[in-house]
């Protein structure tokens, strides 16, 4: 499960980095401003989520879920008219379909992965001296 998170979030980072390299600072100029800001923020936040999952931090799956909720909202918002007009055009191995499937995977597995992360944390140290 953790490996899928890492691969998915690093692929997303690479996709946004490619867009930025190919289109410059205005790569997302046709998107609503909140989506533009989100996509730039994902360049930092997606690798952070992947790192926290690798390090078995319980915040990793939580951050991942929040990022996917925001990313899916932005992508569906921008593509909604096209999906309504021609839904089959969006059934491709890149774009909205795989982003949606990965988001659903993250939502379904975040709680179990977060629980397993908590179980790998060392127990708290009791600093009280015994008398």
N, C-alpha and C positions, 0 to 999 in steps of 0.2 A: 504494500500500500504506500509506504513512504517513498519508495523508488518512483512510483507513478506520479506522486506529488512533485518530486524534484524534477523529473523529466518534463512534466507539464508546465511547471512554472518557469523553468529555464528555457523551454521552447517559446513560451509567451514573451519572455524577456528578449530572446533573440529576434522574434518577430517585430517587436516594437523598436528594437535597436536598428534592425534593417530598414524599417520605415523611416526612422530618423536619419539614417545615413543616406538613403535614397532620395528623400524629400526635403531634407534640411529641417530647420526649426518650424517650418510651416507644413510639415508632412500631413497634418490632420486638419488643415484649414477649412475643409468642407464639413467637418464634424461640429456639433455644438461645443461651445467653450468648456462646459464641465467635462465633456468626454475628452477633449484635447488635454486638459490638465490631468485627468485620470491616466491617460495613456502615457504621458511623460512620467508621472509618479510611479507607474508600474515598472519602469526601468530600475527603480531602486527597491520597491516593495516586493516584487515577485522573487528576486533572488534572496531577499530577507526571509520571506516565507519558506523558501526551499532550504535555506540554511538552518532555520529554526526546526524544521522537520528532521533534517539530518542530525541535528544536535539533540533531538528528542525533547524539545521544549514544548510544553503544552500550548503555548501561544501560537505555534506554527500552524496547526490546523484551524485555529480560530481566525488568524490573519488570512490564511488561504481562503476560508469561506467568505470573509468580508470582501476580499479582492475579487473573488469570482462573482459575488452578488453585484458588485459595482461594474465589473467588466461585462457581464451578461446584460445588465440593464442598459449600459451604453451601446453595446452592439445590437441588441434587439430594438432599442429606440431608433437608432439610425437606419436599420434595415427593415423596419416593420412594413412600410409600404411595398417594398420589393417582395417581401415574403408573401404578402396578401396577393399581389399581382401575379407572381410566378413562384409558388412554393418549391417546386421541383428544382429550380435553378440554385437553390441553397443547399441541396443535398450533394455536397462535394466533400472531398477529403481535406479541404482547407476552408477556413472561414467560419461562418456561423455554426455549422453543424458540429465540428469537433470541439469548438469552444463550449458549446452547450453541453455536449456529452461529458467533457472534462469537468465542467461546473457541477453537473449532476453527480458525478463521481465524488467530487470534493464534498458536496453537501451531505451525501449519504455516508461517507466514511470519516468525516471530521470528528464526530463524537467518539467512535471506537479508537481512532488514531490518537486523539487527545487523551483518552483513558490510558492507553498503552504508554504514552509519553509520561504521564504522571506516575505510572507504576515503575518506571525506570529511574526516577529521581531518588537520590539517596535519602534515607530518613533524616528528619531534623535532629540536630545535635542538642542534647540537654546539657546546658551549661551550669545547672545547679549542682553544687557539690553535695554528695550524700553525707549525712551526719549521723 
